[in-house]
Amino acid sequence: MFHEIPQQLKNLPGIPEFDFDSKFQAINGVSVIDFITIGFVIYSQCRGNFSISQDYFKKMRKKGINVSDQSLRAVLNQLIADKSKFVEIYEKQKNQDRRFRMYDFNPLLSYPIIRPCQNKQFSTPDKDFIHAPVPELVASRMSSGIFYQMFNTYGTEFSEYFGFVFERYVGLVLEKCLLSQQLLSESDIRNFYPPKKGKAPDWIIVDGSTVLLFECKATRFSRAAKAIASEDSVNKSLAQVKKGLKQLASFISACQAKISELQKFHQCSTFKPIFVSLEPLFLINSELFREYINTLLTAEGVTGLDWQILSIDELEALQPHIAAGLNLAQVLDELRNKSFNDVHENLISQTNRSFADSFLYDNQEELYQRLGLPE
């Protein structure tokens, strides 16, 4: 999503000009692919070890993971903070309303690795070490953290461009789910359903008489929405969700009206609208949020839309199991009544598949092997 697809989108018509890698390098001093690779190498070590010393990076090179000292320093500068830096970030971003102090921004989200015990006898320059209190935050920083850093630096110039990247990536994940089903992109749909006729989904899967319609938005709850549950901030965060669901409702209505341009779907009886978000929208499929979003949709003239919302990481987790032959529509039905974790555990028991069977594993298989990581 941060390297291959931006390369594929270069100079394509209708895609805003945005040189992802050069703009990333301008603020980080390292390429995207080196940042992700080095970050992953550090993350893999953090998961099973309290500390990382300089010796680890020497061993990394002996395993054939060759990165320059300059690139390594650049990545570490983006991942590590000392005590004074943590205090500075915390004071700058803490909630002004101290009733919500327990939800203050955690600097570990920006700098997930600390350099403790500075100027202590057991932390000398030759024995310097670093520590990740919450290793999973290292992974977060080199994935969604890239999005936030780019958005905070380049604003809407980046977010408008990244919408196309995200849409393409969702399509890639869906493509890797398919066996005999048909996948249609928005450009495929526009070959027979022109823009003047109405909105079209980003992706459609046709599975017999069932149609799965996907709208992709690189949306997430803002910090104010998550930290203090501000109604205004929640509504702003849900604006893209509402917009996406309205677009799906419009297209489904056109299909059910059997307009001539959509003859391809005239024999279809079941339409499942699915909104895919960049980050998990916690509790979004709960009864409380469902009622609230339906109220927002009703105010816009949309009623009776039986929608579901998935984050991209949930879709990634489902991919190897759907590719094993399970039916995505049926899995989505299960998710209506069970938690994602429960459904996912059940899928693992049915397919006996793991991350090693994911299309994502293939991309970095050599790196996994060099690091000696389990599948």
C-alpha positions, 0 to 999 in steps of 0.5 A, spaced: 500 500 500 505 504 501 510 502 496 508 498 490 501 501 489 504 508 488 509 506 483 503 503 479 499 509 479 504 514 477 502 517 471 495 514 470 489 518 468 485 521 473 490 520 479 492 526 482 500 527 482 503 525 488 510 522 488 509 518 495 516 515 495 520 522 494 515 526 499 516 520 504 523 521 504 523 528 504 521 528 511 524 521 513 531 521 510 529 514 508 525 510 502 519 507 504 521 500 502 527 501 507 523 504 512 518 498 512 523 493 512 528 496 517 522 497 522 519 490 521 526 487 522 526 491 529 519 489 530 521 482 530 526 482 535 522 486 540 517 481 540 521 476 543 526 480 547 526 486 552 532 490 549 535 491 542 543 492 542 548 494 537 550 487 536 543 485 533 544 490 527 550 487 526 547 480 526 542 482 521 547 484 516 550 477 517 543 474 515 543 478 508 539 484 510 543 489 508 541 496 509 546 502 510 548 506 516 545 512 514 538 508 513 538 505 519 539 511 523 534 515 519 529 509 521 531 509 528 530 517 529 523 516 527 522 510 532 526 512 538 525 518 543 528 519 550 525 522 556 525 529 554 522 528 548 516 524 550 514 529 556 515 534 550 510 531 546 505 529 551 505 536 554 503 538 547 498 534 545 494 532 552 487 533 553 486 540 555 479 538 559 483 534 564 476 530 566 479 526 560 486 525 562 486 518 562 485 518 554 491 523 553 495 522 547 500 516 548 507 519 545 508 511 544 504 511 538 509 516 534 515 513 538 514 506 540 521 505 542 525 508 548 532 509 550 532 508 557 537 509 563 541 514 559 547 516 563 547 510 567 553 505 568 549 499 565 547 504 559 554 506 556 555 508 548 558 501 547 552 497 551 547 502 549 540 499 548 533 500 546 526 497 548 519 497 546 514 497 551 509 495 547 512 491 541 505 491 537 506 499 536 512 498 532 508 495 527 503 500 527 508 506 526 510 502 520 503 501 517 498 506 519 503 511 522 506 512 515 499 514 513 498 519 519 505 522 518 504 523 511 497 526 512 500 531 518 505 533 513 501 534 506 494 534 508 489 534 503 494 533 498 496 527 500 489 524 503 485 525 496 491 522 493 491 516 498 484 515 497 486 512 490 491 508 493 487 505 498 481 503 493 486 499 489 489 496 495 482 493 497 481 491 490 488 487 490 485 483 497 479 482 494 482 479 488 486 474 492 479 472 495 476 469 489 476 463 486 470 462 481 466 469 483 467 475 478 470 481 481 468 488 477 472 495 479 468 501 478 472 502 471 469 496 469 462 498 471 463 505 468 463 501 461 456 500 461 453 504 467 456 512 465 457 517 471 451 521 469 446 515 471 449 515 478 454 513 483 457 506 482 461 502 488 469 501 488 468 494 487 463 488 486 463 481 487 458 477 483 457 470 486 451 467 483 445 471 485 448 475 490 452 481 489 457 484 494 458 491 493 464 495 496 465 502 498 472 504 500 474 510 504 481 511 508 477 514 514 478 513 521 475 516 528 479 522 529 483 523 536 477 527 539 472 522 537 476 517 540 479 521 546 473 525 549 467 522 545 465 529 542 459 528 538 461 533 533 468 530 532 464 523 532 459 526 526 465 529 522 469 522 523 462 518 520 461 523 514 465 519 510 462 513 512 455 516 511 457 518 504 460 511 502 453 508 504 449 513 501 453 511 494 452 504 495 444 505 497 444 509 490 447 503 486 443 498 489 436 502 488 438 502 481 439 495 480 433 493 483 429 498 479 432 494 473 434 499 469 437 497 462 444 499 463 445 494 469 442 488 466 448 484 468 445 484 475 437 483 473 437 476 475 441 478 482 436 477 488 441 479 494 445 485 495 450 486 500 453 493 501 460 493 505 464 499 507 471 498 508 475 503 512 483 504 513 483 503 520 478 499 525 472 503 527 471 500 534 464 498 535 461 501 529 457 494 527 454 494 534 447 496 535 448 503 538 452 505 532 448 501 527 441 505 530 445 512 530 448 511 523 441 509 520 438 515 523 443 519 519 442 515 513 434 516 514 435 524 514 438 523 507 433 519 505 436 512 505 432 507 509 432 499 510 440 499 508 443 492 511 450 495 511 456 492 514 463 495 515 470 492 515 477 495 516 482 493 511 486 489 516 479 485 518 479 483 510 486 481 510 485 476 515 479 473 512 483 473 505 487 466 506 480 463 509 476 465 503 481 463 498 481 456 501 474 456 498 469 459 504 464 463 502 465 470 503 457 472 503 456 467 508 462 469 513 459 476 513 453 473 515 456 470 521 459 477 523 452 480 524 451 475 530 459 474 532 465 478 534 470 478 529 475 474 533 470 468 534 469 468 527 476 468 525 478 463 530 472 458 527 475 460 520 482 457 522 479 451 525 475 450 518 481 451 513 487 450 518 490 456 514 495 461 517 498 468 515 503 463 511 497 462 506 496 469 506 498 473 499 502 478 504 506 473 506 509 471 499 511 479 498 516 478 504 517 470 505 525 471 504 525 476 509 521 472 514 526 466 512 532 470 513 530 472 520 528 465 522 521 467 524 515 462 524 510 462 519 
